[in-house]
Amino acid sequence: MRKRAGAVHTVKIKNTALMTLFYNLSSELEIRITKITSL
């Protein structure tokens, strides 16, 4: 039971890291698009 809980926890950490990475990428893209359209 403990191992399973640990695995779920690891998956949650990985998902959070992926979401953070994705969020950073999309905000970076948004900034670039805004700059391009403002030119």
mmCIF file of the N, C-alpha and C atoms, coordinates in Angstrom:
data_MODEL
# 
_entry.id   MODEL 
# 
loop_
_atom_site.group_PDB 
_atom_site.id 
_atom_site.type_symbol 
_atom_site.label_atom_id 
_atom_site.label_alt_id 
_atom_site.label_comp_id 
_atom_site.label_asym_id 
_atom_site.label_entity_id 
_atom_site.label_seq_id 
_atom_site.pdbx_PDB_ins_code 
_atom_site.Cartn_x 
_atom_site.Cartn_y 
_atom_site.Cartn_z 
_atom_site.occupancy 
_atom_site.B_iso_or_equiv 
_atom_site.pdbx_formal_charge 
_atom_site.auth_seq_id 
_atom_site.auth_comp_id 
_atom_site.auth_asym_id 
_atom_site.auth_atom_id 
_atom_site.pdbx_PDB_model_num 
ATOM 1   N N  . MET A 1 1  ? 0.834 -1.202 0.000   1.00 0.00 ? 1  MET A N  1 
ATOM 2   C CA . MET A 1 1  ? 0.000 0.000  0.000   1.00 0.00 ? 1  MET A CA 1 
ATOM 3   C C  . MET A 1 1  ? 0.878 1.265  0.000   1.00 0.00 ? 1  MET A C  1 
ATOM 4   N N  . ARG A 1 2  ? 1.948 1.220  0.787   1.00 0.00 ? 2  ARG A N  1 
ATOM 5   C CA . ARG A 1 2  ? 2.832 2.386  0.869   1.00 0.00 ? 2  ARG A CA 1 
ATOM 6   C C  . ARG A 1 2  ? 3.495 2.661  -0.468  1.00 0.00 ? 2  ARG A C  1 
ATOM 7   N N  . LYS A 1 3  ? 3.962 1.615  -1.122  1.00 0.00 ? 3  LYS A N  1 
ATOM 8   C CA . LYS A 1 3  ? 4.629 1.785  -2.423  1.00 0.00 ? 3  LYS A CA 1 
ATOM 9   C C  . LYS A 1 3  ? 3.689 2.449  -3.420  1.00 0.00 ? 3  LYS A C  1 
ATOM 10  N N  . ARG A 1 4  ? 2.455 2.017  -3.402  1.00 0.00 ? 4  ARG A N  1 
ATOM 11  C CA . ARG A 1 4  ? 1.467 2.546  -4.335  1.00 0.00 ? 4  ARG A CA 1 
ATOM 12  C C  . ARG A 1 4  ? 1.257 4.043  -4.098  1.00 0.00 ? 4  ARG A C  1 
ATOM 13  N N  . ALA A 1 5  ? 1.135 4.417  -2.836  1.00 0.00 ? 5  ALA A N  1 
ATOM 14  C CA . ALA A 1 5  ? 0.943 5.825  -2.486  1.00 0.00 ? 5  ALA A CA 1 
ATOM 15  C C  . ALA A 1 5  ? 2.148 6.640  -2.950  1.00 0.00 ? 5  ALA A C  1 
ATOM 16  N N  . GLY A 1 6  ? 3.342 6.070  -2.794  1.00 0.00 ? 6  GLY A N  1 
ATOM 17  C CA . GLY A 1 6  ? 4.557 6.748  -3.239  1.00 0.00 ? 6  GLY A CA 1 
ATOM 18  C C  . GLY A 1 6  ? 4.559 6.958  -4.734  1.00 0.00 ? 6  GLY A C  1 
ATOM 19  N N  . ALA A 1 7  ? 4.107 5.940  -5.470  1.00 0.00 ? 7  ALA A N  1 
ATOM 20  C CA . ALA A 1 7  ? 4.059 6.032  -6.931  1.00 0.00 ? 7  ALA A CA 1 
ATOM 21  C C  . ALA A 1 7  ? 3.083 7.126  -7.358  1.00 0.00 ? 7  ALA A C  1 
ATOM 22  N N  . VAL A 1 8  ? 1.931 7.174  -6.723  1.00 0.00 ? 8  VAL A N  1 
ATOM 23  C CA . VAL A 1 8  ? 0.925 8.190  -7.041  1.00 0.00 ? 8  VAL A CA 1 
ATOM 24  C C  . VAL A 1 8  ? 1.504 9.571  -6.775  1.00 0.00 ? 8  VAL A C  1 
ATOM 25  N N  . HIS A 1 9  ? 2.237 9.697  -5.669  1.00 0.00 ? 9  HIS A N  1 
ATOM 26  C CA . HIS A 1 9  ? 2.850 10.976 -5.303  1.00 0.00 ? 9  HIS A CA 1 
ATOM 27  C C  . HIS A 1 9  ? 3.857 11.407 -6.368  1.00 0.00 ? 9  HIS A C  1 
ATOM 28  N N  . THR A 1 10 ? 4.666 10.453 -6.843  1.00 0.00 ? 10 THR A N  1 
ATOM 29  C CA . THR A 1 10 ? 5.664 10.748 -7.881  1.00 0.00 ? 10 THR A CA 1 
ATOM 30  C C  . THR A 1 10 ? 4.979 11.221 -9.153  1.00 0.00 ? 10 THR A C  1 
ATOM 31  N N  . VAL A 1 11 ? 3.893 10.551 -9.531  1.00 0.00 ? 11 VAL A N  1 
ATOM 32  C CA . VAL A 1 11 ? 3.147 10.923 -10.736 1.00 0.00 ? 11 VAL A CA 1 
ATOM 33  C C  . VAL A 1 11 ? 2.615 12.343 -10.587 1.00 0.00 ? 11 VAL A C  1 
ATOM 34  N N  . LYS A 1 12 ? 2.103 12.654 -9.398  1.00 0.00 ? 12 LYS A N  1 
ATOM 35  C CA . LYS A 1 12 ? 1.574 14.004 -9.146  1.00 0.00 ? 12 LYS A CA 1 
ATOM 36  C C  . LYS A 1 12 ? 2.668 15.047 -9.313  1.00 0.00 ? 12 LYS A C  1 
ATOM 37  N N  . ILE A 1 13 ? 3.860 14.755 -8.788  1.00 0.00 ? 13 ILE A N  1 
ATOM 38  C CA . ILE A 1 13 ? 4.987 15.694 -8.905  1.00 0.00 ? 13 ILE A CA 1 
ATOM 39  C C  . ILE A 1 13 ? 5.341 15.884 -10.375 1.00 0.00 ? 13 ILE A C  1 
ATOM 40  N N  . LYS A 1 14 ? 5.394 14.788 -11.127 1.00 0.00 ? 14 LYS A N  1 
ATOM 41  C CA . LYS A 1 14 ? 5.718 14.857 -12.557 1.00 0.00 ? 14 LYS A CA 1 
ATOM 42  C C  . LYS A 1 14 ? 4.676 15.681 -13.305 1.00 0.00 ? 14 LYS A C  1 
ATOM 43  N N  . ASN A 1 15 ? 3.408 15.444 -13.010 1.00 0.00 ? 15 ASN A N  1 
ATOM 44  C CA . ASN A 1 15 ? 2.331 16.193 -13.666 1.00 0.00 ? 15 ASN A CA 1 
ATOM 45  C C  . ASN A 1 15 ? 2.431 17.676 -13.348 1.00 0.00 ? 15 ASN A C  1 
ATOM 46  N N  . THR A 1 16 ? 2.735 17.997 -12.102 1.00 0.00 ? 16 THR A N  1 
ATOM 47  C CA . THR A 1 16 ? 2.870 19.398 -11.696 1.00 0.00 ? 16 THR A CA 1 
ATOM 48  C C  . THR A 1 16 ? 4.021 20.043 -12.443 1.00 0.00 ? 16 THR A C  1 
ATOM 49  N N  . ALA A 1 17 ? 5.135 19.320 -12.552 1.00 0.00 ? 17 ALA A N  1 
ATOM 50  C CA . ALA A 1 17 ? 6.303 19.842 -13.269 1.00 0.00 ? 17 ALA A CA 1 
ATOM 51  C C  . ALA A 1 17 ? 5.962 20.084 -14.728 1.00 0.00 ? 17 ALA A C  1 
ATOM 52  N N  . LEU A 1 18 ? 5.238 19.149 -15.342 1.00 0.00 ? 18 LEU A N  1 
ATOM 53  C CA . LEU A 1 18 ? 4.830 19.293 -16.743 1.00 0.00 ? 18 LEU A CA 1 
ATOM 54  C C  . LEU A 1 18 ? 3.911 20.489 -16.918 1.00 0.00 ? 18 LEU A C  1 
ATOM 55  N N  . MET A 1 19 ? 2.960 20.643 -16.008 1.00 0.00 ? 19 MET A N  1 
ATOM 56  C CA . MET A 1 19 ? 2.026 21.761 -16.094 1.00 0.00 ? 19 MET A CA 1 
ATOM 57  C C  . MET A 1 19 ? 2.755 23.093 -15.944 1.00 0.00 ? 19 MET A C  1 
ATOM 58  N N  . THR A 1 20 ? 3.726 23.133 -15.027 1.00 0.00 ? 20 THR A N  1 
ATOM 59  C CA . THR A 1 20 ? 4.509 24.355 -14.821 1.00 0.00 ? 20 THR A CA 1 
ATOM 60  C C  . THR A 1 20 ? 5.287 24.685 -16.079 1.00 0.00 ? 20 THR A C  1 
ATOM 61  N N  . LEU A 1 21 ? 5.925 23.658 -16.656 1.00 0.00 ? 21 LEU A N  1 
ATOM 62  C CA . LEU A 1 21 ? 6.702 23.843 -17.883 1.00 0.00 ? 21 LEU A CA 1 
ATOM 63  C C  . LEU A 1 21 ? 5.804 24.342 -19.008 1.00 0.00 ? 21 LEU A C  1 
ATOM 64  N N  . PHE A 1 22 ? 4.650 23.702 -19.158 1.00 0.00 ? 22 PHE A N  1 
ATOM 65  C CA . PHE A 1 22 ? 3.704 24.076 -20.209 1.00 0.00 ? 22 PHE A CA 1 
ATOM 66  C C  . PHE A 1 22 ? 3.217 25.508 -20.018 1.00 0.00 ? 22 PHE A C  1 
ATOM 67  N N  . TYR A 1 23 ? 2.922 25.858 -18.767 1.00 0.00 ? 23 TYR A N  1 
ATOM 68  C CA . TYR A 1 23 ? 2.454 27.219 -18.454 1.00 0.00 ? 23 TYR A CA 1 
ATOM 69  C C  . TYR A 1 23 ? 3.528 28.246 -18.798 1.00 0.00 ? 23 TYR A C  1 
ATOM 70  N N  . ASN A 1 24 ? 4.788 27.941 -18.437 1.00 0.00 ? 24 ASN A N  1 
ATOM 71  C CA . ASN A 1 24 ? 5.894 28.849 -18.746 1.00 0.00 ? 24 ASN A CA 1 
ATOM 72  C C  . ASN A 1 24 ? 6.049 29.017 -20.248 1.00 0.00 ? 24 ASN A C  1 
ATOM 73  N N  . LEU A 1 25 ? 5.928 27.925 -20.994 1.00 0.00 ? 25 LEU A N  1 
ATOM 74  C CA . LEU A 1 25 ? 6.053 27.979 -22.450 1.00 0.00 ? 25 LEU A CA 1 
ATOM 75  C C  . LEU A 1 25 ? 4.938 28.809 -23.061 1.00 0.00 ? 25 LEU A C  1 
ATOM 76  N N  . SER A 1 26 ? 3.720 28.614 -22.603 1.00 0.00 ? 26 SER A N  1 
ATOM 77  C CA . SER A 1 26 ? 2.598 29.357 -23.183 1.00 0.00 ? 26 SER A CA 1 
ATOM 78  C C  . SER A 1 26 ? 2.676 30.840 -22.853 1.00 0.00 ? 26 SER A C  1 
ATOM 79  N N  . SER A 1 27 ? 3.134 31.184 -21.652 1.00 0.00 ? 27 SER A N  1 
ATOM 80  C CA . SER A 1 27 ? 3.261 32.607 -21.327 1.00 0.00 ? 27 SER A CA 1 
ATOM 81  C C  . SER A 1 27 ? 4.386 33.235 -22.138 1.00 0.00 ? 27 SER A C  1 
ATOM 82  N N  . GLU A 1 28 ? 5.452 32.470 -22.376 1.00 0.00 ? 28 GLU A N  1 
ATOM 83  C CA . GLU A 1 28 ? 6.558 32.940 -23.213 1.00 0.00 ? 28 GLU A CA 1 
ATOM 84  C C  . GLU A 1 28 ? 6.063 33.206 -24.629 1.00 0.00 ? 28 GLU A C  1 
ATOM 85  N N  . LEU A 1 29 ? 5.271 32.279 -25.159 1.00 0.00 ? 29 LEU A N  1 
ATOM 86  C CA . LEU A 1 29 ? 4.698 32.435 -26.503 1.00 0.00 ? 29 LEU A CA 1 
ATOM 87  C C  . LEU A 1 29 ? 3.776 33.643 -26.554 1.00 0.00 ? 29 LEU A C  1 
ATOM 88  N N  . GLU A 1 30 ? 2.967 33.811 -25.519 1.00 0.00 ? 30 GLU A N  1 
ATOM 89  C CA . GLU A 1 30 ? 2.034 34.943 -25.454 1.00 0.00 ? 30 GLU A CA 1 
ATOM 90  C C  . GLU A 1 30 ? 2.791 36.267 -25.517 1.00 0.00 ? 30 GLU A C  1 
ATOM 91  N N  . ILE A 1 31 ? 3.879 36.366 -24.763 1.00 0.00 ? 31 ILE A N  1 
ATOM 92  C CA . ILE A 1 31 ? 4.695 37.590 -24.746 1.00 0.00 ? 31 ILE A CA 1 
ATOM 93  C C  . ILE A 1 31 ? 5.247 37.858 -26.141 1.00 0.00 ? 31 ILE A C  1 
ATOM 94  N N  . ARG A 1 32 ? 5.757 36.812 -26.787 1.00 0.00 ? 32 ARG A N  1 
ATOM 95  C CA . ARG A 1 32 ? 6.319 36.965 -28.134 1.00 0.00 ? 32 ARG A CA 1 
ATOM 96  C C  . ARG A 1 32 ? 5.259 37.385 -29.137 1.00 0.00 ? 32 ARG A C  1 
ATOM 97  N N  . ILE A 1 33 ? 4.089 36.759 -29.070 1.00 0.00 ? 33 ILE A N  1 
ATOM 98  C CA . ILE A 1 33 ? 2.991 37.091 -29.990 1.00 0.00 ? 33 ILE A CA 1 
ATOM 99  C C  . ILE A 1 33 ? 2.577 38.548 -29.779 1.00 0.00 ? 33 ILE A C  1 
ATOM 100 N N  . THR A 1 34 ? 2.493 38.956 -28.524 1.00 0.00 ? 34 THR A N  1 
ATOM 101 C CA . THR A 1 34 ? 2.125 40.343 -28.210 1.00 0.00 ? 34 THR A CA 1 
ATOM 102 C C  . THR A 1 34 ? 3.146 41.309 -28.795 1.00 0.00 ? 34 THR A C  1 
ATOM 103 N N  . LYS A 1 35 ? 4.424 40.967 -28.658 1.00 0.00 ? 35 LYS A N  1 
ATOM 104 C CA . LYS A 1 35 ? 5.486 41.824 -29.205 1.00 0.00 ? 35 LYS A CA 1 
ATOM 105 C C  . LYS A 1 35 ? 5.387 41.917 -30.721 1.00 0.00 ? 35 LYS A C  1 
ATOM 106 N N  . ILE A 1 36 ? 5.159 40.772 -31.366 1.00 0.00 ? 36 ILE A N  1 
ATOM 107 C CA . ILE A 1 36 ? 5.074 40.736 -32.838 1.00 0.00 ? 36 ILE A CA 1 
ATOM 108 C C  . ILE A 1 36 ? 3.885 41.565 -33.322 1.00 0.00 ? 36 ILE A C  1 
ATOM 109 N N  . THR A 1 37 ? 2.742 41.403 -32.683 1.00 0.00 ? 37 THR A N  1 
ATOM 110 C CA . THR A 1 37 ? 1.541 42.119 -33.127 1.00 0.00 ? 37 THR A CA 1 
ATOM 111 C C  . THR A 1 37 ? 1.630 43.609 -32.834 1.00 0.00 ? 37 THR A C  1 
ATOM 112 N N  . SER A 1 38 ? 2.407 43.989 -31.815 1.00 0.00 ? 38 SER A N  1 
ATOM 113 C CA . SER A 1 38 ? 2.528 45.414 -31.477 1.00 0.00 ? 38 SER A CA 1 
ATOM 114 C C  . SER A 1 38 ? 3.479 46.143 -32.423 1.00 0.00 ? 38 SER A C  1 
ATOM 115 N N  . LEU A 1 39 ? 4.291 45.399 -33.173 1.00 0.00 ? 39 LEU A N  1 
ATOM 116 C CA . LEU A 1 39 ? 5.242 46.024 -34.108 1.00 0.00 ? 39 LEU A CA 1 
ATOM 117 C C  . LEU A 1 39 ? 4.524 46.617 -35.313 1.00 0.00 ? 39 LEU A C  1 
# 
